Amino acid sequence: MMKRLRGRNLKHPGCLIGVTAGLIIGIIAAGIMAAVFNIAMDIDVWAWFGTMIVLGALGWIIGDRLSSRFPALEEERAEDSASEIPPS
């Protein structure tokens, strides 16, 4: 599996995972805030939205930092450059 990550930019998958986690965690937190603490709905929505944005940005940053740890293999670079040359 780690070979599939080599040479890839992990910003977008990290952001996707962060936004998905933010949606799940944010909606649970908003539900608890509304049901248990009787907080207004507009504050619940802003808390849910903020959780989603913060975790999405965090996933983007973590994905960017992880991308440098998996450089492309020499074999893949040679195959990529060979595939760009059109046949004559």
N, CA, C and O of each residue as an XYZ file, in Angstrom:
352
protein
N       0.819     -1.187      0.000
C       0.000      0.000      0.000
C       0.867      1.257      0.000
O       0.512      2.259     -0.621
N       1.993      1.205      0.689
C       2.841      2.390      0.759
C       3.425      2.736     -0.603
O       3.704      3.905     -0.869
N       3.616      1.740     -1.477
C       4.130      2.033     -2.806
C       3.128      2.845     -3.619
O       3.522      3.617     -4.493
N       1.855      2.681     -3.344
C       0.836      3.430     -4.072
C       0.839      4.900     -3.679
O       0.368      5.740     -4.446
N       1.364      5.232     -2.491
C       1.421      6.614     -2.032
C       2.622      7.366     -2.593
O       2.649      8.597     -2.568
N       3.601      6.650     -3.092
C       4.839      7.291     -3.537
C       4.580      8.204     -4.731
O       3.916      7.829     -5.698
N       5.128      9.413     -4.630
C       5.012     10.379     -5.724
C       3.666     11.056     -5.803
O       3.408     11.780     -6.765
N       2.808     10.854     -4.846
C       1.463     11.436     -4.868
C       1.401     12.604     -3.902
O       2.120     12.641     -2.904
N       0.536     13.556     -4.209
C       0.289     14.656     -3.291
C      -0.901     14.270     -2.434
O      -1.982     13.988     -2.951
N      -0.702     14.256     -1.127
C      -1.721     13.769     -0.211
C      -2.573     14.886      0.375
O      -3.297     14.654      1.344
N      -2.507     16.105     -0.191
C      -3.321     17.200      0.330
C      -4.803     16.916      0.168
O      -5.578     17.070      1.112
N      -5.193     16.505     -1.022
C      -6.619     16.316     -1.297
C      -7.232     15.144     -0.530
O      -8.327     15.291      0.014
N      -6.569     13.985     -0.466
C      -7.138     12.920      0.380
C      -7.183     13.308      1.854
O      -8.121     12.942      2.562
N      -6.185     14.040      2.319
C      -6.185     14.486      3.713
C      -7.328     15.439      4.002
O      -7.961     15.367      5.055
N      -7.588     16.333      3.058
C      -8.698     17.272      3.217
C     -10.028     16.522      3.205
O     -10.921     16.832      3.994
N     -10.164     15.547      2.323
C     -11.398     14.758      2.251
C     -11.647     14.018      3.559
O     -12.772     13.996      4.060
N     -10.608     13.416      4.107
C     -10.756     12.707      5.378
C     -11.094     13.684      6.495
O     -11.935     13.393      7.345
N     -10.435     14.851      6.494
C     -10.706     15.855      7.515
C     -12.124     16.397      7.452
O     -12.777     16.558      8.483
N     -12.602     16.679      6.246
C     -13.973     17.194      6.097
C     -14.987     16.126      6.498
O     -15.988     16.434      7.145
N     -14.737     14.888      6.122
C     -15.651     13.809      6.501
C     -15.695     13.637      8.019
O     -16.769     13.497      8.605
N     -14.533     13.648      8.642
C     -14.490     13.554     10.103
C     -15.157     14.773     10.737
O     -15.845     14.646     11.750
N     -14.959     15.947     10.152
C     -15.589     17.161     10.661
C     -17.096     17.114     10.568
O     -17.791     17.576     11.473
N     -17.611     16.558      9.479
C     -19.064     16.410      9.341
C     -19.625     15.502     10.431
O     -20.639     15.818     11.054
N     -18.961     14.379     10.652
C     -19.446     13.412     11.640
C     -19.318     13.966     13.061
O     -20.289     13.982     13.817
N     -18.120     14.418     13.415
C     -17.888     14.921     14.768
C     -18.704     16.181     15.026
O     -19.261     16.357     16.110
N     -18.772     17.062     14.018
C     -19.509     18.313     14.181
C     -20.997     18.104     14.383
O     -21.603     18.786     15.209
N     -21.599     17.184     13.654
C     -23.041     16.963     13.800
C     -23.347     16.306     15.146
O     -24.375     16.596     15.758
N     -22.459     15.424     15.608
C     -22.647     14.822     16.934
C     -22.514     15.882     18.017
O     -23.326     15.938     18.940
N     -21.483     16.728     17.904
C     -21.289     17.791     18.903
C     -22.446     18.787     18.887
O     -22.892     19.235     19.943
N     -22.933     19.134     17.702
C     -24.066     20.066     17.611
C     -25.324     19.447     18.217
O     -26.096     20.140     18.879
N     -25.535     18.163     17.998
C     -26.686     17.485     18.587
C     -26.612     17.448     20.105
O     -27.613     17.660     20.790
N     -25.430     17.180     20.623
C     -25.254     17.169     22.083
C     -25.454     18.562     22.650
O     -26.099     18.727     23.685
N     -24.897     19.583     21.967
C     -25.056     20.959     22.442
C     -26.524     21.373     22.450
O     -26.966     22.071     23.362
N     -27.279     20.950     21.444
C     -28.693     21.332     21.356
C     -29.538     20.572     22.369
O     -30.415     21.155     23.007
N     -29.283     19.276     22.521
C     -30.129     18.452     23.376
C     -29.799     18.589     24.859
O     -30.699     18.726     25.688
N     -28.524     18.553     25.191
C     -28.125     18.534     26.591
C     -28.017     19.946     27.171
O     -28.512     20.213     28.266
N     -27.373     20.838     26.436
C     -27.093     22.164     26.974
C     -28.095     23.226     26.517
O     -28.014     24.374     26.954
N     -29.036     22.860     25.647
C     -30.093     23.755     25.178
C     -29.527     25.052     24.583
O     -29.976     26.150     24.911
N     -28.541     24.899     23.709
C     -27.910     26.040     23.044
C     -28.694     26.328     21.766
O     -29.239     25.414     21.148
N     -28.749     27.607     21.372
C     -29.511     28.022     20.196
C     -29.022     27.317     18.935
O     -27.854     26.941     18.826
N     -29.941     27.147     17.985
C     -29.634     26.393     16.776
C     -28.572     27.075     15.916
O     -27.738     26.390     15.323
N     -28.582     28.400     15.836
C     -27.589     29.068     14.998
C     -26.177     28.877     15.539
O     -25.228     28.783     14.760
N     -26.023     28.818     16.839
C     -24.706     28.545     17.425
C     -24.299     27.101     17.148
O     -23.127     26.826     16.890
N     -25.255     26.181     17.199
C     -24.972     24.776     16.873
C     -24.494     24.629     15.436
O     -23.545     23.893     15.163
N     -25.149     25.326     14.523
C     -24.777     25.235     13.106
C     -23.385     25.811     12.888
O     -22.584     25.228     12.158
N     -23.085     26.945     13.510
C     -21.759     27.536     13.369
C     -20.682     26.639     13.977
O     -19.581     26.547     13.433
N     -20.977     25.987     15.079
C     -20.015     25.058     15.688
C     -19.774     23.866     14.763
O     -18.636     23.425     14.603
N     -20.834     23.347     14.158
C     -20.712     22.227     13.218
C     -19.899     22.645     11.997
O     -19.003     21.921     11.561
N     -20.214     23.807     11.451
C     -19.500     24.311     10.271
C     -18.031     24.583     10.602
O     -17.144     24.246      9.817
N     -17.776     25.187     11.756
C     -16.401     25.463     12.167
C     -15.588     24.198     12.364
O     -14.420     24.142     11.982
N     -16.197     23.183     12.958
C     -15.510     21.899     13.144
C     -15.140     21.296     11.800
O     -14.038     20.773     11.634
N     -16.049     21.365     10.845
C     -15.800     20.807      9.524
C     -14.649     21.550      8.828
O     -13.767     20.915      8.249
N     -14.652     22.868      8.882
C     -13.609     23.658      8.223
C     -12.248     23.437      8.885
O     -11.242     23.264      8.197
N     -12.218     23.442     10.209
C     -10.946     23.272     10.925
C     -10.346     21.894     10.658
O      -9.147     21.786     10.402
N     -11.155     20.847     10.713
C     -10.619     19.502     10.461
C     -10.239     19.308      8.993
O      -9.289     18.583      8.695
N     -10.960     19.940      8.081
C     -10.578     19.888      6.669
C      -9.239     20.561      6.429
O      -8.396     20.026      5.708
N      -9.033     21.730      7.027
C      -7.753     22.431      6.895
C      -6.633     21.642      7.563
O      -5.519     21.582      7.042
N      -6.918     21.044      8.703
C      -5.919     20.227      9.387
C      -5.529     19.014      8.534
O      -4.352     18.665      8.454
N      -6.511     18.379      7.902
C      -6.211     17.263      7.002
C      -5.384     17.694      5.808
O      -4.503     16.957      5.365
N      -5.659     18.886      5.277
C      -4.899     19.430      4.155
C      -3.439     19.634      4.559
O      -2.529     19.269      3.815
N      -3.216     20.219      5.739
C      -1.857     20.500      6.207
C      -1.112     19.202      6.503
O       0.049     19.056      6.122
N      -1.760     18.270      7.171
C      -1.113     16.987      7.472
C      -0.800     16.224      6.188
O       0.274     15.635      6.064
N      -1.726     16.231      5.237
C      -1.478     15.576      3.953
C      -0.319     16.197      3.204
O       0.452     15.489      2.556
N      -0.186     17.513      3.282
C       0.925     18.198      2.633
C       2.245     17.804      3.277
O       3.237     17.595      2.579
N       2.267     17.701      4.592
C       3.499     17.324      5.298
C       3.871     15.865      5.025
O       5.057     15.544      4.942
N       2.887     14.981      4.885
C       3.170     13.566      4.624
C       3.646     13.331      3.199
O       4.344     12.349      2.944
N       3.291     14.199      2.267
C       3.668     14.003      0.871
C       5.174     13.963      0.682
O       5.667     13.213     -0.160
N       5.912     14.749      1.444
C       7.358     14.780      1.284
C       8.025     13.514      1.815
O       9.187     13.257      1.499
N       7.322     12.725      2.607
C       7.913     11.509      3.160
C       7.868     10.341      2.185
O       8.543      9.335      2.404
N       7.098     10.453      1.129
C       6.955      9.362      0.177
C       7.381      9.823     -1.213
O       6.522      9.996     -2.078
N       8.677     10.028     -1.461
C       9.105     10.465     -2.792
C       8.869      9.361     -3.825
O       8.808      8.179     -3.487
N       8.739      9.765     -5.071
C       8.510      8.802     -6.149
C       9.741      7.915     -6.321
O      10.875      8.361     -6.143
N       9.499      6.664     -6.669
C      10.590      5.739     -6.938
C      11.180      6.048     -8.310
O      10.503      6.619     -9.165
N      12.428      5.673     -8.519
C      13.092      5.931     -9.796
C      12.387      5.199    -10.940
O      12.319      5.719    -12.054
N      11.863      4.003    -10.679
C      11.166      3.232    -11.711
C       9.922      3.970    -12.203
O       9.646      4.013    -13.402
N       9.172      4.554    -11.254
C       7.952      5.262    -11.620
C       8.267      6.521    -12.409
O       7.536      6.865    -13.339
N       9.332      7.208    -12.060
C       9.718      8.411    -12.788
C      10.078      8.076    -14.220
O       9.713      8.808    -15.140
N      10.794      6.970    -14.422
C      11.179      6.564    -15.768
C       9.949      6.180    -16.585
O       9.867      6.513    -17.767
N       8.990      5.480    -15.969
C       7.770      5.092    -16.671
C       6.923      6.308    -17.022
O       6.341      6.367    -18.106
N       6.848      7.280    -16.114
C       6.069      8.489    -16.369
C       6.658      9.291    -17.523
O       5.918      9.777    -18.378
N       7.974      9.435    -17.555
C       8.598     10.216    -18.629
C       8.492      9.472    -19.958
O       8.375     10.107    -21.005
N       8.531      8.149    -19.936
C       8.404      7.365    -21.169
C       6.981      7.436    -21.716
O       6.788      7.406    -22.932
N       5.998      7.528    -20.851
C       4.611      7.565    -21.314
C       4.243      8.925    -21.898
O       3.266      9.030    -22.640
N       5.010      9.970    -21.577
C       4.711     11.307    -22.092
C       5.190     11.486    -23.516
O       4.698     12.372    -24.216
N       6.139     10.671    -23.973
C       6.658     10.787    -25.330
C       5.695     10.064    -26.278
O       5.477      8.860    -26.148
N       5.119     10.809    -27.238
C       4.179     10.145    -28.156
C       4.924      9.230    -29.132
O       6.057      9.518    -29.516
N       4.280      8.121    -29.532
C       4.928      7.222    -30.489
C       5.024      7.873    -31.873
O       4.152      8.650    -32.260
N       6.103      7.547    -32.624
C       6.257      8.170    -33.942
C       5.781      7.273    -35.051
O       5.843      7.652    -36.221
